[in-house]
Amino acid sequence: MKSLVVYYSRSNITKRLAEDIAGKTGADIEEIVPKVNYQGKLGYARGVKHALSEKIIDIEETKFNPEEYDVVYIGAPVWAGKIANPTLTYIKRNEGKLNNVKFFMTAGSKDYEKGFRQLEKYSITPIKTFGLTTKQVKKGDYSLDSFLE
C-alpha cells in the first residue's frame, strides 16, 4: 500500500509525530511550508488570528500528488481550536484529490477534537483520526497501532 504523510509543524511537535508515522508505514513524507512567517511571538499571534478566520494562505508548492497514494496521512497543530492554516490551505488546494485520509492533530490541550469537527465544513470524512496533546508527543506517551491499522 502506497502512503503519504503530509504535515505542517510550527514547533516540531506535529513533525515528530509525522516522522514517527512515516517511519512505521514506510510512507513518503512532505512538509507543508507556508509563505507566511508564523515563528516567534508575533508569528504565533498571526497564526491565531489566521486560524480564527480560517484564512487560506500562500504555501510552497508540494512535490507529491495525493491522488497517487492509497492512504494520505495529514497532520496539523490546532491553534485556538482550529486547524493550522497551512494545513487548511493544503486541504483546500487538494480538494477532490484526497481519498482515504487519516488525520492526526496535536494541541496544547484536547482542542484537537474541535479541529476534527472543523473538517466537516470542508467535506472531508477521514477514515481515522488521531489526536494528541503536546505533552503526550514530547513524552512519547502514545501508540500508533490502532491509527495505522
C-alpha positions as CSV (number, residue, x, y, z in Angstrom):
1,M,0.0,0.0,0.0
2,K,1.4,3.4,-1.0
3,S,1.2,6.0,1.7
4,L,1.9,9.7,2.0
5,V,2.4,11.7,5.2
6,V,1.8,15.5,4.8
7,Y,2.1,17.8,7.7
8,Y,2.7,21.3,9.0
9,S,4.5,22.0,12.2
10,R,5.4,25.3,13.7
11,S,7.2,23.9,16.8
12,N,8.2,20.5,15.6
13,I,5.7,18.6,17.7
14,T,3.5,17.6,14.8
15,K,6.7,17.0,12.8
16,R,7.8,14.5,15.4
17,L,4.5,12.6,15.1
18,A,4.6,12.8,11.3
19,E,8.1,11.3,11.2
20,D,7.0,8.5,13.5
21,I,4.0,7.7,11.3
22,A,6.2,7.7,8.1
23,G,8.8,5.6,9.8
24,K,6.3,2.9,10.8
25,T,4.5,2.9,7.5
26,G,7.4,3.4,5.0
27,A,5.4,6.4,3.7
28,D,6.7,9.3,1.6
29,I,6.7,12.4,3.8
30,E,6.2,16.1,2.9
31,E,6.2,19.2,5.0
32,I,3.7,21.9,4.2
33,V,5.8,25.2,4.0
34,P,3.9,28.4,4.5
35,K,5.0,31.6,2.8
36,V,3.7,33.4,5.9
37,N,6.0,33.7,8.9
38,Y,4.5,32.0,11.9
39,Q,7.7,31.9,14.0
40,G,8.2,33.7,17.3
41,K,5.6,35.6,19.4
42,L,4.4,37.8,16.6
43,G,4.1,34.8,14.3
44,Y,2.2,32.9,16.9
45,A,-0.3,35.8,17.2
46,R,-0.6,36.0,13.4
47,G,-1.3,32.3,13.4
48,V,-4.1,32.5,16.0
49,K,-5.7,35.4,14.0
50,H,-5.5,33.5,10.8
51,A,-6.8,30.3,12.4
52,L,-9.8,32.1,13.9
53,S,-10.7,33.5,10.5
54,E,-9.8,30.2,8.6
55,K,-7.7,32.3,6.2
56,I,-6.4,30.5,3.2
57,I,-2.7,31.5,2.9
58,D,0.1,31.0,0.4
59,I,2.1,27.8,0.7
60,E,5.1,26.5,-1.2
61,E,4.2,24.0,-4.0
62,T,4.3,20.4,-2.8
63,K,6.1,17.7,-4.7
64,F,3.8,14.7,-4.1
65,N,0.4,14.3,-5.7
66,P,-2.0,12.9,-3.1
67,E,-4.1,11.2,-5.8
68,E,-1.2,8.8,-6.4
69,Y,-1.5,7.3,-2.9
70,D,-3.7,4.7,-1.3
71,V,-3.6,6.4,2.1
72,V,-2.8,10.0,2.9
73,Y,-2.0,11.0,6.5
74,I,-2.5,14.7,7.1
75,G,-1.1,16.3,10.2
76,A,-1.7,19.7,11.8
77,P,-1.3,21.6,15.0
78,V,-4.5,23.1,16.4
79,W,-4.5,26.9,17.0
80,A,-7.3,28.4,19.0
81,G,-9.4,25.3,18.4
82,K,-8.9,25.5,14.6
83,I,-6.7,23.6,12.2
84,A,-3.5,25.5,11.5
85,N,-3.8,27.5,8.3
86,P,-1.0,25.9,6.3
87,T,-2.7,22.5,6.6
88,L,-6.1,24.0,5.9
89,T,-4.7,25.6,2.7
90,Y,-3.3,22.2,1.7
91,I,-6.7,20.6,2.1
92,K,-8.4,23.3,0.0
93,R,-5.7,23.2,-2.7
94,N,-6.2,19.4,-3.0
95,E,-10.0,19.4,-2.9
96,G,-11.2,16.3,-4.7
97,K,-7.8,14.6,-4.6
98,L,-7.9,13.4,-1.0
99,N,-9.1,9.8,-0.7
100,N,-8.6,7.5,2.2
101,V,-7.4,10.3,4.5
102,K,-6.2,9.8,8.1
103,F,-5.9,12.9,10.1
104,F,-3.6,13.5,13.1
105,M,-3.6,16.6,15.1
106,T,-1.6,18.0,18.1
107,A,-2.7,20.6,20.6
108,G,-1.7,22.1,23.9
109,S,-4.9,20.7,25.3
110,K,-7.6,18.4,23.8
111,D,-8.7,21.1,21.3
112,Y,-7.8,18.7,18.5
113,E,-11.4,17.5,18.8
114,K,-12.6,20.9,17.6
115,G,-10.1,20.6,14.7
116,F,-11.6,17.2,13.7
117,R,-15.1,18.7,13.8
118,Q,-13.9,21.6,11.6
119,L,-13.1,19.1,8.8
120,E,-16.8,18.6,8.2
121,K,-17.0,22.1,6.8
122,Y,-14.6,21.1,4.1
123,S,-16.4,17.9,3.1
124,I,-13.6,15.6,4.4
125,T,-14.5,12.5,6.2
126,P,-11.3,10.9,7.4
127,I,-11.2,7.1,7.7
128,K,-9.4,7.6,11.1
129,T,-8.4,10.4,13.3
130,F,-5.7,10.6,16.0
131,G,-5.2,13.5,18.4
132,L,-2.5,14.0,21.0
133,T,-1.6,16.8,23.4
134,T,1.8,18.4,23.1
135,K,2.8,16.8,26.4
136,Q,2.0,13.3,25.1
137,V,4.1,13.7,22.0
138,K,7.1,15.2,23.9
139,K,7.0,12.2,26.4
140,G,6.4,9.6,23.6
141,D,3.3,8.7,25.6
142,Y,1.2,7.1,22.7
143,S,0.8,4.1,20.5
144,L,0.1,4.5,16.8
145,D,-1.0,0.8,16.3
146,S,-4.8,1.3,16.0
147,F,-4.4,4.5,13.9
148,L,-2.1,2.8,11.4
149,E,-4.3,-0.4,11.0
